[in-house]
Amino acid sequence: MYILNKHQPTKMEETTFAALGMKESDIEEILRTNVDMLCDDEESMLIVGQQVKNELNARSDLTAIDNDGDVVLIEIKRDRKDIEGRREAFEFQAIRYAASCATIKSTDELIQNIFVPYVEKYKAEFAQLPGLTSTEIAKRLLSDFLEKNDVASFNEHQRIILVASEFDEQTLSAVAWLNSNQVDISCYQICPYTLGDTVLVDMKKILPIVEYEDFYVQVSKKDALHKNRKKDITRRSLPKIDAMLEWGIVSAGDVIVAKGTDKEAELLVNGQVKTMHGTESMQQWLKSVFGWSSVQTYAFAVQKSSGKTLMELREEYMKQNEPE
């Protein structure tokens, strides 16, 4: 991997977490505070638990709620050696945790058993809600998240995300088979690099494999609008902000409002936004506004002039330019 600095490429050296002296707990903390690394711009996620015990006293790494109201279990292993050194298979461990979470039938149960202990552990991170008890903070955050994401049901399905710097073949084979049998389980590879004294992290999804159709609108406007589609447009196959700017769906200088708030930002030509805190990605800005771990960028960013979300604007555009 290279970084361009004034058109002069500088090579980043791939390394390992072991060589950096980092433990599994260090990776867990990176993901706890940056779970959007595991999300795309179409997802909202709220971290609600860490090291949660099940009935057999086994601990899951991170627990979250997604924008469908489902529990997400995030299990982490530092490297392949840690995966192969376990007596219990990586994916089976995660499945057992998911099975335990499937018994959670109400938000009150999630709040009391999982979210409240998490809030108490990281009380300083919830300073935007002063004067409230841990239970009150957990109730407010969860209800706000579910309401604004229009969640109609709660924990009807469970998702599993496995994260490691390297996976063994048996784990990948098992995950592929589970996916083919309607188990929602993903594998993400997290790779560290060094650039001088700086450590950089690259995250990529390796399973399930993204279908080629999901990229069709990213190729070009002409190709996108004349491609023979085999399935309906989904959120993940709609144009991203760079294409929306290129196609004129939105324009640099547009005022973007965080949905349901009075918080505003200016859209820049590179797809980032200018706020009172400087220049940042739209995802980072929305996270700071709503206080969630990850936010559906296009569902919660509103073009002030039209009053429509970026989701609505791009859906309208694609319908208007639908090939006959």
C-alpha distance (Angstrom), angle and dihedral (degrees) to the residues before:
residue distance angle dihedral
M1 . . .
Y2 3.80 . .
I3 3.81 135.8 .
L4 3.81 118.9 -149.1
N5 3.79 113.5 -134.3
K6 3.82 111.6 -179.4
H7 3.81 88.7 -25.0
Q8 3.82 90.5 -54.1
P9 3.82 110.3 116.5
T10 3.79 117.7 -135.8
K11 3.77 116.6 -162.0
M12 3.78 119.1 -129.4
E13 3.78 113.8 -146.3
E14 3.79 117.9 -130.1
T15 3.78 112.9 -130.1
T16 3.82 139.2 163.8
F17 3.77 132.8 -107.4
A18 3.80 88.6 -122.3
A19 3.80 91.1 56.2
L20 3.81 88.7 49.9
G21 3.80 90.6 52.0
M22 3.80 91.1 -117.4
K23 3.79 122.1 147.2
E24 3.79 131.8 -151.7
S25 3.81 87.9 -98.5
D26 3.81 89.7 59.4
I27 3.81 91.3 55.0
E28 3.79 89.1 46.1
E29 3.80 90.4 55.8
I30 3.81 91.7 48.6
L31 3.80 90.1 54.4
R32 3.80 94.8 40.8
T33 3.79 90.5 59.5
N34 3.83 95.9 34.0
V35 3.80 105.5 33.6
D36 3.81 89.3 146.6
M37 3.81 84.0 81.6
L38 3.82 84.3 76.8
C39 3.81 95.0 44.4
D40 3.76 134.5 72.6
D41 3.79 124.5 -142.5
E42 3.80 90.2 -88.5
E43 3.79 95.6 63.2
S44 3.78 136.7 79.8
M45 3.77 119.2 -163.7
L46 3.79 135.5 177.7
I47 3.79 121.3 -162.1
V48 3.81 107.9 -135.9
G49 3.79 104.7 164.6
Q50 3.78 147.3 25.8
Q51 3.80 129.3 -166.0
V52 3.80 90.6 -2.9
K53 3.81 114.2 -175.4
N54 3.79 121.8 -133.5
E55 3.81 125.4 -153.4
L56 3.82 90.9 -79.5
N57 3.82 92.1 51.5
A58 3.79 92.3 -110.3
R59 3.81 113.1 142.3
S60 3.79 129.1 -134.0
D61 3.80 116.6 -150.2
L62 3.82 105.1 -133.6
T63 3.78 131.8 -0.6
A64 3.81 124.0 -162.5
I65 3.80 142.7 168.7
D66 3.81 118.4 -130.8
N67 3.79 131.5 -152.2
D68 3.82 90.5 -90.7
G69 3.80 90.6 59.5
D70 3.80 92.6 -109.9
V71 3.80 127.6 136.5
V72 3.80 114.2 -112.1
L73 3.81 120.2 -157.3
I74 3.81 115.0 -156.5
E75 3.79 114.4 -164.4
I76 3.80 121.3 -172.9
K77 3.78 134.8 -161.7
R78 3.78 122.3 178.1
D79 3.79 97.4 -137.4
R80 3.79 146.4 -25.8
K81 3.79 92.0 -78.8
D82 3.80 90.5 59.5
I83 3.82 90.8 48.8
E84 3.81 94.9 49.0
G85 3.81 92.8 42.2
R86 3.80 93.3 63.0
R87 3.78 121.2 99.6
E88 3.78 88.9 -144.6
A89 3.81 121.6 55.6
F90 3.82 115.0 -104.0
E91 3.79 94.2 -125.5
F92 3.82 94.0 44.1
Q93 3.79 90.8 52.9
A94 3.81 89.1 54.7
I95 3.81 92.1 46.7
R96 3.80 90.9 55.0
Y97 3.81 90.5 52.5
A98 3.81 90.4 48.2
A99 3.80 90.1 50.9
S100 3.80 89.3 53.6
C101 3.81 91.1 50.0
A102 3.81 90.6 50.2
T103 3.80 87.5 71.6
I104 3.83 90.9 63.9
K105 3.79 102.7 102.9
S106 3.81 103.4 167.8
T107 3.77 139.7 41.0
D108 3.81 89.6 -124.9
E109 3.79 89.8 59.8
L110 3.80 91.5 49.9
I111 3.79 91.9 47.2
Q112 3.81 96.7 49.8
N113 3.80 99.6 39.3
I114 3.81 101.5 35.6
F115 3.80 117.2 6.7
V116 3.83 100.8 46.1
P117 3.85 94.2 54.9
Y118 3.82 88.0 48.9
V119 3.81 92.7 50.9
E120 3.81 90.9 48.0
K121 3.79 90.8 51.8
Y122 3.81 93.1 51.2
K123 3.82 100.0 28.9
A124 3.82 91.7 141.5
E125 3.81 89.7 62.9
F126 3.81 91.4 61.9
A127 3.79 97.0 59.4
Q128 3.82 89.7 130.0
L129 3.82 86.9 75.4
P130 3.81 103.7 53.2
G131 3.78 122.8 179.4
L132 3.81 95.5 23.8
T133 3.78 127.3 117.1
S134 3.81 119.9 -118.8
T135 3.80 89.7 -103.3
E136 3.80 92.0 51.1
I137 3.81 91.6 48.2
A138 3.80 92.1 49.8
K139 3.82 92.6 47.3
R140 3.78 93.3 48.6
L141 3.81 95.6 46.3
L142 3.79 94.7 46.6
S143 3.80 96.0 44.0
D144 3.82 90.6 47.2
F145 3.80 91.4 49.5
L146 3.81 94.3 48.3
E147 3.80 94.3 43.6
K148 3.81 96.6 48.6
N149 3.80 91.5 46.4
D150 3.82 90.0 51.6
V151 3.80 91.8 -123.9
A152 3.80 109.0 -176.6
S153 3.82 98.9 179.7
F154 3.78 135.2 30.8
N155 3.81 129.2 -131.8
E156 3.79 96.8 -24.7
H157 3.82 88.4 145.7
Q158 3.78 135.1 22.0
R159 3.79 128.6 -139.7
I160 3.79 128.8 -153.7
I161 3.81 126.3 -154.9
L162 3.81 119.5 -171.8
V163 3.81 117.7 -162.6
A164 3.81 127.4 -169.8
S165 3.79 139.4 139.0
E166 3.81 88.9 -119.9
F167 3.79 133.9 9.4
D168 3.77 129.0 -149.3
E169 3.81 120.0 -125.2
Q170 3.81 94.6 -111.7
T171 3.81 92.6 56.3
L172 3.81 92.5 48.5
S173 3.80 91.4 47.3
A174 3.81 91.7 49.7
V175 3.81 92.8 47.6
A176 3.82 91.7 49.3
W177 3.81 90.0 51.3
L178 3.82 92.7 46.9
N179 3.80 90.4 51.2
S180 3.78 90.9 51.3
N181 3.80 86.8 55.0
Q182 3.80 95.5 52.6
V183 3.81 98.5 -97.7
D184 3.83 108.0 140.2
I185 3.80 101.6 -133.6
S186 3.80 128.5 141.5
C187 3.80 136.9 -171.2
Y188 3.80 121.9 -143.8
Q189 3.78 123.5 -172.8
I190 3.80 115.7 -146.4
C191 3.79 114.5 -163.9
P192 3.83 126.8 -174.2
Y193 3.81 123.5 -146.2
T194 3.78 132.3 -176.4
L195 3.77 127.5 -137.9
G196 3.76 106.9 -179.4
D197 3.79 105.3 -56.9
T198 3.78 92.6 -19.2
V199 3.80 122.8 99.1
L200 3.81 116.8 -151.5
V201 3.79 126.8 -170.6
D202 3.80 127.2 -147.9
M203 3.81 120.4 -162.7
K204 3.78 124.3 -165.8
K205 3.78 134.1 170.8
I206 3.79 112.2 -126.0
L207 3.83 101.0 171.3
P208 2.94 136.2 71.9
I209 3.79 92.7 31.5
V210 3.79 113.6 -124.7
E211 3.79 112.6 -117.6
Y212 3.79 116.8 -115.9
E213 3.81 90.8 -122.8
D214 3.80 88.6 66.6
F215 3.79 89.6 70.2
Y216 3.77 99.9 46.7
V217 3.81 97.9 102.2
Q218 3.78 91.2 50.5
V219 3.81 95.8 63.0
S220 3.79 99.4 70.8
K221 3.78 139.4 -48.2
K222 3.78 92.3 -105.8
D223 3.79 95.2 48.4
A224 3.78 92.8 42.6
L225 3.77 95.6 53.9
H226 3.79 96.5 44.8
K227 3.76 100.6 41.1
N228 3.78 115.0 118.3
R229 3.78 101.7 -117.6
K230 3.77 120.0 -146.4
K231 3.78 95.1 -167.6
D232 3.78 141.2 21.9
I233 3.77 120.9 -77.7
T234 3.80 111.6 -92.0
R235 3.78 129.8 -165.2
R236 3.79 90.2 -100.9
S237 3.79 92.9 53.2
L238 3.81 95.5 52.6
P239 3.82 121.6 101.2
K240 3.78 118.9 -82.4
I241 3.79 124.2 -133.2
D242 3.82 94.8 -86.1
A243 3.82 91.2 56.9
M244 3.81 91.3 42.3
L245 3.80 89.2 56.9
E246 3.80 92.9 44.7
W247 3.80 93.2 49.4
G248 3.81 94.1 45.5
I249 3.80 96.5 -114.6
V250 3.81 86.3 128.6
S251 3.80 131.1 6.5
A252 3.77 137.6 -141.5
G253 3.79 107.4 -96.2
D254 3.82 94.3 37.6
V255 3.78 113.3 138.7
I256 3.80 110.5 -121.9
V257 3.80 119.7 -158.2
A258 3.80 124.7 -160.2
K259 3.82 103.2 -118.9
G260 3.79 114.2 -97.8
T261 3.83 93.8 6.7
D262 3.79 138.9 82.7
K263 3.82 92.8 -121.7
E264 3.81 112.4 124.3
A265 3.80 137.1 -171.8
E266 3.79 135.8 177.9
L267 3.81 118.1 -116.2
L268 3.80 112.4 -128.0
V269 3.79 129.4 -151.1
N270 3.83 91.5 -106.3
G271 3.81 93.3 55.5
Q272 3.79 95.0 -103.5
V273 3.80 123.4 112.7
K274 3.78 133.7 -123.8
T275 3.79 113.8 -133.2
M276 3.78 136.1 167.2
H277 3.80 86.6 -87.4
G278 3.80 95.0 53.8
T279 3.79 132.4 -102.0
E280 3.79 119.0 -20.3
S281 3.77 141.1 147.8
M282 3.79 117.3 -81.7
Q283 3.80 89.0 -117.2
Q284 3.82 92.1 54.9
W285 3.80 91.7 48.2
L286 3.81 93.9 48.9
K287 3.81 91.5 46.7
S288 3.80 89.9 55.6
V289 3.82 91.6 47.6
F290 3.81 97.2 49.0
G291 3.81 99.4 29.1
W292 3.81 92.9 -131.9
S293 3.79 127.3 136.9
S294 3.82 91.1 -120.0
V295 3.82 134.1 -0.3
Q296 3.81 134.2 -152.5
T297 3.79 95.0 -112.8
Y298 3.80 98.3 -160.0
A299 3.81 95.6 43.0
F300 3.81 95.1 50.8
A301 3.83 101.7 37.5
V302 3.82 111.8 87.1
Q303 3.82 125.4 -166.2
K304 3.81 101.2 -131.0
S305 3.82 96.1 -149.4
S306 3.81 94.3 56.4
G307 3.80 99.9 26.5
K308 3.82 88.4 -133.1
T309 3.79 128.4 124.6
L310 3.80 119.2 -117.0
M311 3.81 85.7 -112.3
E312 3.81 91.5 58.4
L313 3.80 93.1 44.2
R314 3.79 95.6 53.1
E315 3.82 93.1 42.8
E316 3.82 90.0 52.5
Y317 3.78 91.1 48.0
M318 3.78 93.7 51.6
K319 3.82 92.1 47.7
Q320 3.81 91.8 49.6
N321 3.80 90.7 50.7
E322 3.79 95.8 42.1
P323 3.82 110.5 144.2
E324 3.78 114.0 -118.2
